[in-house]
Amino acid sequence: MSGASIEVQGRFSKIDWTDYTQTNDYSFNPTASSYVDFNKITAYISGNLVYGIEP
């Protein structure tokens, strides 16, 4: 359906639940406190870049 959207959530954690260091992480946005449009996240369909800017 054209114009439709979906929310996808995922979670990654270390076995001991300690924080990850995100310094120098290209796709990390430290200023975001909620959902934002952020083009440093990439999305691909059939191997073709359809959203974002690669590092």
N, CA, C and O atoms as a Tripos MOL2 file, in Angstrom:
@<TRIPOS>MOLECULE
protein
  220   219    55     0     0
PROTEIN
NO_CHARGES

@<TRIPOS>ATOM
      1 N           0.8520   -1.1730    0.0000 N.3       1 MET1
      2 CA          0.0000    0.0000    0.0000 C.3       1 MET1
      3 C           0.9020    1.2410    0.0000 C.2       1 MET1
      4 O           1.7070    1.4260    0.9120 O.2       1 MET1
      5 N           0.7680    2.0530   -0.9860 N.am      2 SER2
      6 CA          1.5760    3.2550   -1.1130 C.3       2 SER2
      7 C           1.2780    4.2330    0.0170 C.2       2 SER2
      8 O           0.1180    4.4670    0.3590 O.2       2 SER2
      9 N           2.3280    4.7990    0.5890 N.am      3 GLY3
     10 CA          2.1780    5.7810    1.6530 C.3       3 GLY3
     11 C           2.0090    5.1860    3.0340 C.2       3 GLY3
     12 O           1.9210    5.9330    4.0080 O.2       3 GLY3
     13 N           1.9590    3.8850    3.1540 N.am      4 ALA4
     14 CA          1.8040    3.2360    4.4550 C.3       4 ALA4
     15 C           3.1390    3.2450    5.2060 C.2       4 ALA4
     16 O           4.1970    3.4140    4.5990 O.2       4 ALA4
     17 N           3.0850    3.0680    6.4820 N.am      5 SER5
     18 CA          4.3110    2.9970    7.2710 C.3       5 SER5
     19 C           4.1810    1.8930    8.3060 C.2       5 SER5
     20 O           3.0860    1.4200    8.6100 O.2       5 SER5
     21 N           5.3200    1.5010    8.8340 N.am      6 ILE6
     22 CA          5.3660    0.4820    9.8700 C.3       6 ILE6
     23 C           6.4820    0.8410   10.8350 C.2       6 ILE6
     24 O           7.5060    1.3860   10.4220 O.2       6 ILE6
     25 N           6.3050    0.5500   12.0840 N.am      7 GLU7
     26 CA          7.3410    0.7830   13.0900 C.3       7 GLU7
     27 C           8.0000   -0.5490   13.4040 C.2       7 GLU7
     28 O           7.3230   -1.5280   13.7190 O.2       7 GLU7
     29 N           9.3250   -0.5790   13.3150 N.am      8 VAL8
     30 CA         10.0850   -1.7830   13.6240 C.3       8 VAL8
     31 C          10.9980   -1.4640   14.7920 C.2       8 VAL8
     32 O          11.7490   -0.4890   14.7490 O.2       8 VAL8
     33 N          10.9400   -2.2660   15.8180 N.am      9 GLN9
     34 CA         11.7960   -2.0570   16.9800 C.3       9 GLN9
     35 C          12.7300   -3.2400   17.1340 C.2       9 GLN9
     36 O          12.3530   -4.3830   16.8730 O.2       9 GLN9
     37 N          13.9310   -2.9630   17.5530 N.am     10 GLY10
     38 CA         14.9100   -4.0050   17.8030 C.3      10 GLY10
     39 C          15.7380   -3.6270   19.0160 C.2      10 GLY10
     40 O          15.8060   -2.4550   19.3890 O.2      10 GLY10
     41 N          16.3500   -4.5940   19.6150 N.am     11 ARG11
     42 CA         17.1640   -4.3130   20.7960 C.3      11 ARG11
     43 C          18.3950   -5.2070   20.7520 C.2      11 ARG11
     44 O          18.3110   -6.3940   20.4380 O.2      11 ARG11
     45 N          19.5250   -4.6210   21.0700 N.am     12 PHE12
     46 CA         20.7720   -5.3540   21.2040 C.3      12 PHE12
     47 C          21.2890   -5.1130   22.6070 C.2      12 PHE12
     48 O          21.2130   -3.9940   23.1150 O.2      12 PHE12
     49 N          21.8040   -6.1310   23.2230 N.am     13 SER13
     50 CA         22.3770   -5.9490   24.5630 C.3      13 SER13
     51 C          23.5530   -6.8950   24.7460 C.2      13 SER13
     52 O          23.6320   -7.9610   24.1340 O.2      13 SER13
     53 N          24.4540   -6.4670   25.6040 N.am     14 LYS14
     54 CA         25.5520   -7.3410   25.9970 C.3      14 LYS14
     55 C          25.0130   -8.3280   27.0310 C.2      14 LYS14
     56 O          23.9890   -8.0800   27.6670 O.2      14 LYS14
     57 N          25.6960   -9.4150   27.1830 N.am     15 ILE15
     58 CA         25.2460  -10.4320   28.1270 C.3      15 ILE15
     59 C          25.1810   -9.8900   29.5570 C.2      15 ILE15
     60 O          24.3730  -10.3540   30.3620 O.2      15 ILE15
     61 N          26.0420   -8.8950   29.8760 N.am     16 ASP16
     62 CA         26.0310   -8.3250   31.2270 C.3      16 ASP16
     63 C          25.2710   -6.9930   31.3160 C.2      16 ASP16
     64 O          25.2980   -6.3330   32.3550 O.2      16 ASP16
     65 N          24.5980   -6.6020   30.2350 N.am     17 TRP17
     66 CA         23.7660   -5.3920   30.1550 C.3      17 TRP17
     67 C          24.5430   -4.0840   30.3360 C.2      17 TRP17
     68 O          23.9340   -3.0490   30.6060 O.2      17 TRP17
     69 N          25.8690   -4.1080   30.1950 N.am     18 THR18
     70 CA         26.6250   -2.8610   30.2740 C.3      18 THR18
     71 C          26.4230   -2.0620   28.9910 C.2      18 THR18
     72 O          26.0490   -2.6160   27.9570 O.2      18 THR18
     73 N          26.6740   -0.7520   29.0680 N.am     19 ASP19
     74 CA         26.4800    0.1300   27.9220 C.3      19 ASP19
     75 C          27.5170   -0.1290   26.8370 C.2      19 ASP19
     76 O          28.6510   -0.5240   27.1100 O.2      19 ASP19
     77 N          27.0950    0.1030   25.6100 N.am     20 TYR20
     78 CA         28.0180    0.1090   24.4870 C.3      20 TYR20
     79 C          28.6750    1.4820   24.4030 C.2      20 TYR20
     80 O          28.0680    2.4820   24.7860 O.2      20 TYR20
     81 N          29.9020    1.5390   23.9100 N.am     21 THR21
     82 CA         30.5650    2.8030   23.6320 C.3      21 THR21
     83 C          30.1890    3.1990   22.2130 C.2      21 THR21
     84 O          30.4800    2.4680   21.2660 O.2      21 THR21
     85 N          29.5420    4.3550   22.0560 N.am     22 GLN22
     86 CA         29.0700    4.7540   20.7340 C.3      22 GLN22
     87 C          29.8570    5.9240   20.1490 C.2      22 GLN22
     88 O          29.4650    6.4990   19.1330 O.2      22 GLN22
     89 N          30.9550    6.2660   20.7880 N.am     23 THR23
     90 CA         31.8390    7.2800   20.2410 C.3      23 THR23
     91 C          32.3490    6.8030   18.8830 C.2      23 THR23
     92 O          32.7360    5.6440   18.7360 O.2      23 THR23
     93 N          32.3500    7.6710   17.9190 N.am     24 ASN24
     94 CA         32.7910    7.3620   16.5520 C.3      24 ASN24
     95 C          31.8720    6.3840   15.8240 C.2      24 ASN24
     96 O          32.2860    5.7890   14.8290 O.2      24 ASN24
     97 N          30.6380    6.2000   16.2910 N.am     25 ASP25
     98 CA         29.6520    5.3550   15.6040 C.3      25 ASP25
     99 C          28.9150    6.2340   14.6020 C.2      25 ASP25
    100 O          28.1640    7.1260   14.9960 O.2      25 ASP25
    101 N          29.1200    5.9900   13.3190 N.am     26 TYR26
    102 CA         28.5550    6.8240   12.2510 C.3      26 TYR26
    103 C          27.0420    6.9760   12.3670 C.2      26 TYR26
    104 O          26.5170    8.0680   12.1470 O.2      26 TYR26
    105 N          26.3360    5.9060   12.7070 N.am     27 SER27
    106 CA         24.8750    5.9520   12.6890 C.3      27 SER27
    107 C          24.2550    6.3810   14.0190 C.2      27 SER27
    108 O          23.0300    6.4420   14.1220 O.2      27 SER27
    109 N          25.0500    6.6740   15.0240 N.am     28 PHE28
    110 CA         24.5190    7.0900   16.3220 C.3      28 PHE28
    111 C          24.2240    8.5840   16.3310 C.2      28 PHE28
    112 O          25.0620    9.3860   15.9200 O.2      28 PHE28
    113 N          23.0350    8.9620   16.7970 N.am     29 ASN29
    114 CA         22.6270   10.3690   16.8800 C.3      29 ASN29
    115 C          22.4410   10.7220   18.3500 C.2      29 ASN29
    116 O          21.3690   10.4710   18.9010 O.2      29 ASN29
    117 N          23.4450   11.2930   19.0000 N.am     30 PRO30
    118 CA         23.3670   11.5740   20.4370 C.3      30 PRO30
    119 C          22.3780   12.6790   20.7990 C.2      30 PRO30
    120 O          22.0420   12.8350   21.9730 O.2      30 PRO30
    121 N          21.9050   13.4470   19.8230 N.am     31 THR31
    122 CA         20.9690   14.5320   20.1220 C.3      31 THR31
    123 C          19.5160   14.0930   20.0610 C.2      31 THR31
    124 O          18.6320   14.8450   20.4740 O.2      31 THR31
    125 N          19.2460   12.9000   19.5570 N.am     32 ALA32
    126 CA         17.8640   12.4250   19.4150 C.3      32 ALA32
    127 C          17.3830   11.7960   20.7160 C.2      32 ALA32
    128 O          18.0470   10.9290   21.2840 O.2      32 ALA32
    129 N          16.2270   12.2440   21.1770 N.am     33 SER33
    130 CA         15.6210   11.6450   22.3700 C.3      33 SER33
    131 C          14.2900   10.9730   22.0370 C.2      33 SER33
    132 O          13.6100   10.4560   22.9240 O.2      33 SER33
    133 N          13.9240   10.9850   20.7570 N.am     34 SER34
    134 CA         12.7310   10.2960   20.2740 C.3      34 SER34
    135 C          12.9760    9.9550   18.8010 C.2      34 SER34
    136 O          14.0730   10.1780   18.2900 O.2      34 SER34
    137 N          11.9720    9.4220   18.1260 N.am     35 TYR35
    138 CA         12.1380    9.0670   16.7200 C.3      35 TYR35
    139 C          12.3620   10.3100   15.8700 C.2      35 TYR35
    140 O          11.6240   11.2890   15.9800 O.2      35 TYR35
    141 N          13.3800   10.2650   15.0270 N.am     36 VAL36
    142 CA         13.6860   11.3660   14.1150 C.3      36 VAL36
    143 C          14.0710   10.7930   12.7560 C.2      36 VAL36
    144 O          14.5000    9.6420   12.6650 O.2      36 VAL36
    145 N          13.9230   11.5790   11.7130 N.am     37 ASP37
    146 CA         14.3910   11.2040   10.3890 C.3      37 ASP37
    147 C          15.9010   11.4400   10.3870 C.2      37 ASP37
    148 O          16.3490   12.5720   10.5630 O.2      37 ASP37
    149 N          16.6720   10.4020   10.1930 N.am     38 PHE38
    150 CA         18.1320   10.4960   10.3300 C.3      38 PHE38
    151 C          18.7730    9.7380    9.1800 C.2      38 PHE38
    152 O          18.7080    8.5100    9.1420 O.2      38 PHE38
    153 N          19.3910   10.4470    8.2400 N.am     39 ASN39
    154 CA         19.8680    9.8240    7.0040 C.3      39 ASN39
    155 C          21.1940    9.0800    7.1400 C.2      39 ASN39
    156 O          21.7390    8.6180    6.1380 O.2      39 ASN39
    157 N          21.7220    8.9540    8.3530 N.am     40 LYS40
    158 CA         22.9340    8.1570    8.5420 C.3      40 LYS40
    159 C          22.6010    6.7020    8.8690 C.2      40 LYS40
    160 O          23.4890    5.9140    9.1960 O.2      40 LYS40
    161 N          21.3320    6.3550    8.7800 N.am     41 ILE41
    162 CA         20.8820    4.9660    8.8540 C.3      41 ILE41
    163 C          20.5450    4.5740    7.4200 C.2      41 ILE41
    164 O          19.8300    5.3020    6.7320 O.2      41 ILE41
    165 N          21.0460    3.4490    6.9720 N.am     42 THR42
    166 CA         20.8050    3.0480    5.5900 C.3      42 THR42
    167 C          19.7970    1.9090    5.5090 C.2      42 THR42
    168 O          19.6960    1.0910    6.4230 O.2      42 THR42
    169 N          19.0600    1.8620    4.4210 N.am     43 ALA43
    170 CA         18.1090    0.7820    4.1540 C.3      43 ALA43
    171 C          18.3020    0.3260    2.7150 C.2      43 ALA43
    172 O          18.5280    1.1340    1.8140 O.2      43 ALA43
    173 N          18.2090   -0.9580    2.5210 N.am     44 TYR44
    174 CA         18.4370   -1.5590    1.2060 C.3      44 TYR44
    175 C          17.2720   -2.4640    0.8390 C.2      44 TYR44
    176 O          16.6880   -3.1140    1.7060 O.2      44 TYR44
    177 N          16.9350   -2.5080   -0.4330 N.am     45 ILE45
    178 CA         15.9840   -3.4650   -0.9810 C.3      45 ILE45
    179 C          16.6900   -4.1820   -2.1170 C.2      45 ILE45
    180 O          17.1570   -3.5500   -3.0650 O.2      45 ILE45
    181 N          16.7670   -5.4890   -2.0210 N.am     46 SER46
    182 CA         17.4520   -6.3180   -3.0260 C.3      46 SER46
    183 C          18.8640   -5.8140   -3.2980 C.2      46 SER46
    184 O          19.3170   -5.8110   -4.4430 O.2      46 SER46
    185 N          19.5600   -5.3880   -2.2450 N.am     47 GLY47
    186 CA         20.9360   -4.9350   -2.3870 C.3      47 GLY47
    187 C          21.0980   -3.5160   -2.8860 C.2      47 GLY47
    188 O          22.2270   -3.0470   -3.0350 O.2      47 GLY47
    189 N          20.0010   -2.8170   -3.1480 N.am     48 ASN48
    190 CA         20.0670   -1.4340   -3.6280 C.3      48 ASN48
    191 C          19.7490   -0.4660   -2.5000 C.2      48 ASN48
    192 O          18.7680   -0.6420   -1.7780 O.2      48 ASN48
    193 N          20.5690    0.5400   -2.3550 N.am     49 LEU49
    194 CA         20.3490    1.5640   -1.3470 C.3      49 LEU49
    195 C          19.0860    2.3460   -1.6800 C.2      49 LEU49
    196 O          18.9890    2.9370   -2.7560 O.2      49 LEU49
    197 N          18.1150    2.3570   -0.7660 N.am     50 VAL50
    198 CA         16.8690    3.0850   -0.9900 C.3      50 VAL50
    199 C          16.6770    4.2250    0.0110 C.2      50 VAL50
    200 O          15.7890    5.0580   -0.1660 O.2      50 VAL50
    201 N          17.4980    4.2680    1.0530 N.am     51 TYR51
    202 CA         17.4010    5.3510    2.0310 C.3      51 TYR51
    203 C          18.7400    5.5250    2.7150 C.2      51 TYR51
    204 O          19.4580    4.5550    2.9530 O.2      51 TYR51
    205 N          19.0700    6.7600    3.0280 N.am     52 GLY52
    206 CA         20.2540    7.0630    3.8230 C.3      52 GLY52
    207 C          21.4880    7.3370    2.9950 C.2      52 GLY52
    208 O          21.4960    7.2390    1.7670 O.2      52 GLY52
    209 N          22.5260    7.6840    3.7240 N.am     53 ILE53
    210 CA         23.8190    7.9820    3.1310 C.3      53 ILE53
    211 C          24.8470    7.0500    3.7640 C.2      53 ILE53
    212 O          24.9940    7.0170    4.9850 O.2      53 ILE53
    213 N          25.5510    6.3000    2.9350 N.am     54 GLU54
    214 CA         26.5680    5.3800    3.4520 C.3      54 GLU54
    215 C          27.7600    6.1680    4.0010 C.2      54 GLU54
    216 O          28.0690    7.2610    3.5270 O.2      54 GLU54
    217 N          28.4150    5.6010    4.9970 N.am     55 PRO55
    218 CA         29.6080    6.2950    5.5480 C.3      55 PRO55
    219 C          30.7480    6.3200    4.5540 C.2      55 PRO55
    220 O          31.8140    6.8580    4.8510 O.2      55 PRO55
@<TRIPOS>BOND
     1     1     2 1
     2     2     3 1
     3     3     4 2
     4     3     5 am
     5     5     6 1
     6     6     7 1
     7     7     8 2
     8     7     9 am
     9     9    10 1
    10    10    11 1
    11    11    12 2
    12    11    13 am
    13    13    14 1
    14    14    15 1
    15    15    16 2
    16    15    17 am
    17    17    18 1
    18    18    19 1
    19    19    20 2
    20    19    21 am
    21    21    22 1
    22    22    23 1
    23    23    24 2
    24    23    25 am
    25    25    26 1
    26    26    27 1
    27    27    28 2
    28    27    29 am
    29    29    30 1
    30    30    31 1
    31    31    32 2
    32    31    33 am
    33    33    34 1
    34    34    35 1
    35    35    36 2
    36    35    37 am
    37    37    38 1
    38    38    39 1
    39    39    40 2
    40    39    41 am
    41    41    42 1
    42    42    43 1
    43    43    44 2
    44    43    45 am
    45    45    46 1
    46    46    47 1
    47    47    48 2
    48    47    49 am
    49    49    50 1
    50    50    51 1
    51    51    52 2
    52    51    53 am
    53    53    54 1
    54    54    55 1
    55    55    56 2
    56    55    57 am
    57    57    58 1
    58    58    59 1
    59    59    60 2
    60    59    61 am
    61    61    62 1
    62    62    63 1
    63    63    64 2
    64    63    65 am
    65    65    66 1
    66    66    67 1
    67    67    68 2
    68    67    69 am
    69    69    70 1
    70    70    71 1
    71    71    72 2
    72    71    73 am
    73    73    74 1
    74    74    75 1
    75    75    76 2
    76    75    77 am
    77    77    78 1
    78    78    79 1
    79    79    80 2
    80    79    81 am
    81    81    82 1
    82    82    83 1
    83    83    84 2
    84    83    85 am
    85    85    86 1
    86    86    87 1
    87    87    88 2
    88    87    89 am
    89    89    90 1
    90    90    91 1
    91    91    92 2
    92    91    93 am
    93    93    94 1
    94    94    95 1
    95    95    96 2
    96    95    97 am
    97    97    98 1
    98    98    99 1
    99    99   100 2
   100    99   101 am
   101   101   102 1
   102   102   103 1
   103   103   104 2
   104   103   105 am
   105   105   106 1
   106   106   107 1
   107   107   108 2
   108   107   109 am
   109   109   110 1
   110   110   111 1
   111   111   112 2
   112   111   113 am
   113   113   114 1
   114   114   115 1
   115   115   116 2
   116   115   117 am
   117   117   118 1
   118   118   119 1
   119   119   120 2
   120   119   121 am
   121   121   122 1
   122   122   123 1
   123   123   124 2
   124   123   125 am
   125   125   126 1
   126   126   127 1
   127   127   128 2
   128   127   129 am
   129   129   130 1
   130   130   131 1
   131   131   132 2
   132   131   133 am
   133   133   134 1
   134   134   135 1
   135   135   136 2
   136   135   137 am
   137   137   138 1
   138   138   139 1
   139   139   140 2
   140   139   141 am
   141   141   142 1
   142   142   143 1
   143   143   144 2
   144   143   145 am
   145   145   146 1
   146   146   147 1
   147   147   148 2
   148   147   149 am
   149   149   150 1
   150   150   151 1
   151   151   152 2
   152   151   153 am
   153   153   154 1
   154   154   155 1
   155   155   156 2
   156   155   157 am
   157   157   158 1
   158   158   159 1
   159   159   160 2
   160   159   161 am
   161   161   162 1
   162   162   163 1
   163   163   164 2
   164   163   165 am
   165   165   166 1
   166   166   167 1
   167   167   168 2
   168   167   169 am
   169   169   170 1
   170   170   171 1
   171   171   172 2
   172   171   173 am
   173   173   174 1
   174   174   175 1
   175   175   176 2
   176   175   177 am
   177   177   178 1
   178   178   179 1
   179   179   180 2
   180   179   181 am
   181   181   182 1
   182   182   183 1
   183   183   184 2
   184   183   185 am
   185   185   186 1
   186   186   187 1
   187   187   188 2
   188   187   189 am
   189   189   190 1
   190   190   191 1
   191   191   192 2
   192   191   193 am
   193   193   194 1
   194   194   195 1
   195   195   196 2
   196   195   197 am
   197   197   198 1
   198   198   199 1
   199   199   200 2
   200   199   201 am
   201   201   202 1
   202   202   203 1
   203   203   204 2
   204   203   205 am
   205   205   206 1
   206   206   207 1
   207   207   208 2
   208   207   209 am
   209   209   210 1
   210   210   211 1
   211   211   212 2
   212   211   213 am
   213   213   214 1
   214   214   215 1
   215   215   216 2
   216   215   217 am
   217   217   218 1
   218   218   219 1
   219   219   220 2
@<TRIPOS>SUBSTRUCTURE
     1 MET1         2 RESIDUE 1 A MET
     2 SER2         6 RESIDUE 1 A SER
     3 GLY3        10 RESIDUE 1 A GLY
     4 ALA4        14 RESIDUE 1 A ALA
     5 SER5        18 RESIDUE 1 A SER
     6 ILE6        22 RESIDUE 1 A ILE
     7 GLU7        26 RESIDUE 1 A GLU
     8 VAL8        30 RESIDUE 1 A VAL
     9 GLN9        34 RESIDUE 1 A GLN
    10 GLY10       38 RESIDUE 1 A GLY
    11 ARG11       42 RESIDUE 1 A ARG
    12 PHE12       46 RESIDUE 1 A PHE
    13 SER13       50 RESIDUE 1 A SER
    14 LYS14       54 RESIDUE 1 A LYS
    15 ILE15       58 RESIDUE 1 A ILE
    16 ASP16       62 RESIDUE 1 A ASP
    17 TRP17       66 RESIDUE 1 A TRP
    18 THR18       70 RESIDUE 1 A THR
    19 ASP19       74 RESIDUE 1 A ASP
    20 TYR20       78 RESIDUE 1 A TYR
    21 THR21       82 RESIDUE 1 A THR
    22 GLN22       86 RESIDUE 1 A GLN
    23 THR23       90 RESIDUE 1 A THR
    24 ASN24       94 RESIDUE 1 A ASN
    25 ASP25       98 RESIDUE 1 A ASP
    26 TYR26      102 RESIDUE 1 A TYR
    27 SER27      106 RESIDUE 1 A SER
    28 PHE28      110 RESIDUE 1 A PHE
    29 ASN29      114 RESIDUE 1 A ASN
    30 PRO30      118 RESIDUE 1 A PRO
    31 THR31      122 RESIDUE 1 A THR
    32 ALA32      126 RESIDUE 1 A ALA
    33 SER33      130 RESIDUE 1 A SER
    34 SER34      134 RESIDUE 1 A SER
    35 TYR35      138 RESIDUE 1 A TYR
    36 VAL36      142 RESIDUE 1 A VAL
    37 ASP37      146 RESIDUE 1 A ASP
    38 PHE38      150 RESIDUE 1 A PHE
    39 ASN39      154 RESIDUE 1 A ASN
    40 LYS40      158 RESIDUE 1 A LYS
    41 ILE41      162 RESIDUE 1 A ILE
    42 THR42      166 RESIDUE 1 A THR
    43 ALA43      170 RESIDUE 1 A ALA
    44 TYR44      174 RESIDUE 1 A TYR
    45 ILE45      178 RESIDUE 1 A ILE
    46 SER46      182 RESIDUE 1 A SER
    47 GLY47      186 RESIDUE 1 A GLY
    48 ASN48      190 RESIDUE 1 A ASN
    49 LEU49      194 RESIDUE 1 A LEU
    50 VAL50      198 RESIDUE 1 A VAL
    51 TYR51      202 RESIDUE 1 A TYR
    52 GLY52      206 RESIDUE 1 A GLY
    53 ILE53      210 RESIDUE 1 A ILE
    54 GLU54      214 RESIDUE 1 A GLU
    55 PRO55      218 RESIDUE 1 A PRO
